[in-house]
Amino acid sequence: MSNQSGIKSLAKDTAIYGVSSIVGKFFNWLLVPFYSRVITQAEFGISQQLYAWIALIIVILTYGMETGYFRFASDNSGKWNANKVYTTTLTSILCTSVVFVILFSMFNPQIAFVMRLSDFTPLVMIMGVTVAIDAFSTIPFGYLRFTNKPVKFMIIKLLTIFSNIFFVLFFLWLCPKIYAKNPDLISWFFKPDNKVLYIVIANLLGSLSGLLALLPYIFVKKWEFDFSLLKKMLRYSLPLLLLGVVGIMNQTLDKLLFPYLFNGSQLAMRSELGVYQACFKIAMVMMMFSYAFKFAYEPFVFSQKNKGDNKMLYSLSMKFYVISSLIIFLVLTAYLDVLALLLKESFRSAIMIIPFVLITYLFQGIYFNLSIWYKLSDRTHWGTWISLIGFVLTLVSYRIFIPIYSYWACVFGSLFSFFVMMSVSYLLGQKYFPIKYNLKKIGAYFAFAISLAALMLLVKMPNLWLTILWRSALLVPFLVLVIKKDVPVKEIIARIKKG
């Protein structure tokens, strides 16, 4: 296979993997307005606590073995065949997952107490089983990626996601309607006063659906286990656990620490967390864009590695990423009052965090773009150190300010952390792999966008329609500037005329 055809194949596979992830995130995003209308702020806060713990525990339970599987299965020395690597990895993850579930069931009350969920021990137990299933499933999903089955990967991923959504709608929308008319019909399994329980059950059933679909790729060929191979894999994989934990903690630390640091009652804490997370998730449109860009950009970076003009392409990619992100930032800020209508009124009190969360996602995306310097110069250890810097800054800011400023401490703590990570990565990149980014133009666009956003938010109009009109008008100068400076209008028109 030629380099060009290999790159095309990689790009195609990447697009398929990306679609499954982005579609999943999008449909989960659509559930947020639904949740705000069927459960309380406190119940949504509890669900977000649980999901944060799930994300962290999955990283611990897989302990870097997915990457280890890719590394050893692709070893060309001939010492281990790919099938033995796969089944050895499966055996290891299966054993640790089973031990985890046993220990989790033995110490369920104590674990629930540590999680600040002592009044929801059944939910915590269901979460433990779910996270064990998800951890085990990462290896068959890895097998599909390793054996170049992106379509099957996408189908099973989407099956898992849509099964979860189906059961959420079944328990939280259909069952209450049935219960209101004929309670005896479903009272044997449905109790309307504990809706958050059914969110967790829906997640479990979705994970089980995915696991069942993966069964043909679990029992493959000859099942082999090699203890000496496992020891080598663990020596390679366990150091990755630290990086994985730090990475996921940077994303979930707010939800994990908030119950410990909030200065108020347990009910108030859960309600604050629920409102904060509902509004936070509205801003995930920016994150989905960054995620899509990541899937397209990373293979592009490595495909351009040995070409002479690659640094110029990286610089241009950064500029257009920032421009695109700033357009999304301005559009969402302009229609912030419309976005608020997605949520039930009781969930809207944190809506003003959205512009700041969008800026945080922008900094996070820029940091990802900048990370090419340590990936291409084989200095990936710097990625670990920068992530650790971000983690420590986030941890300290949360510890000091959450008791005083509640979720606003999370918003500005994350923003500051990613700003520092972005800045440190840029400075180190200029030393080890210098790329001439157009900072003057990027900075000008950023400053102009922030100024327009400030005008949108600070100038108050008497009603919603005038607010929309005023803010829409403020979008025009930015779009005109982008078109004038960075969109080759004449070339586009010429190409259209040619054909």
Buried (B, 14 or more C-beta within 10 A) or exposed (E): EEEEEEBEBBBEBBBBBBBBBBBBBEBBBEBBBBBBEBBBBBBBBBBBBBBBBBBBBBBBBBBBBBBBBBBBBEEEEEEBEBBBBBBBBBBBBBEBBEEBBEEBEEEBEEBBEEBBBBEBBEBBBBBBBBBBBBBBBBBBBBBBBBBEBBEBBBBBBBBBBBBBBBBBBBBBEEBBEBBEEEEEEBEEEBEBEEBBBBBBBBBBBBBBBBBEBBEEBBEBEEBBBBEEBBEBBBEBBEEBBEBBBBBBBBBBBBBBBBBBBBEEEBEBBBBBBBBBBBBBBBBBBBBBBBBBBBBEBBBBBEBBEEEEEBBEBBBBBBBEBBBBBBBBBBBBBBBBBEBBEBBBEBBBBBBBBBBBBBBBBBBBBBBBBBBBBBBBEEBEEBBBBBBBBBBEBBBEBBBEBBBEBBBBBBBBBBBBBBBBBBBBBBEBBBEEBEBEBBEEBBEEBBEBBBEBBEEBBEEEEEEEEEBBEBBEEBBEEBEEBBEEEEEEEEEEEEEEEEE
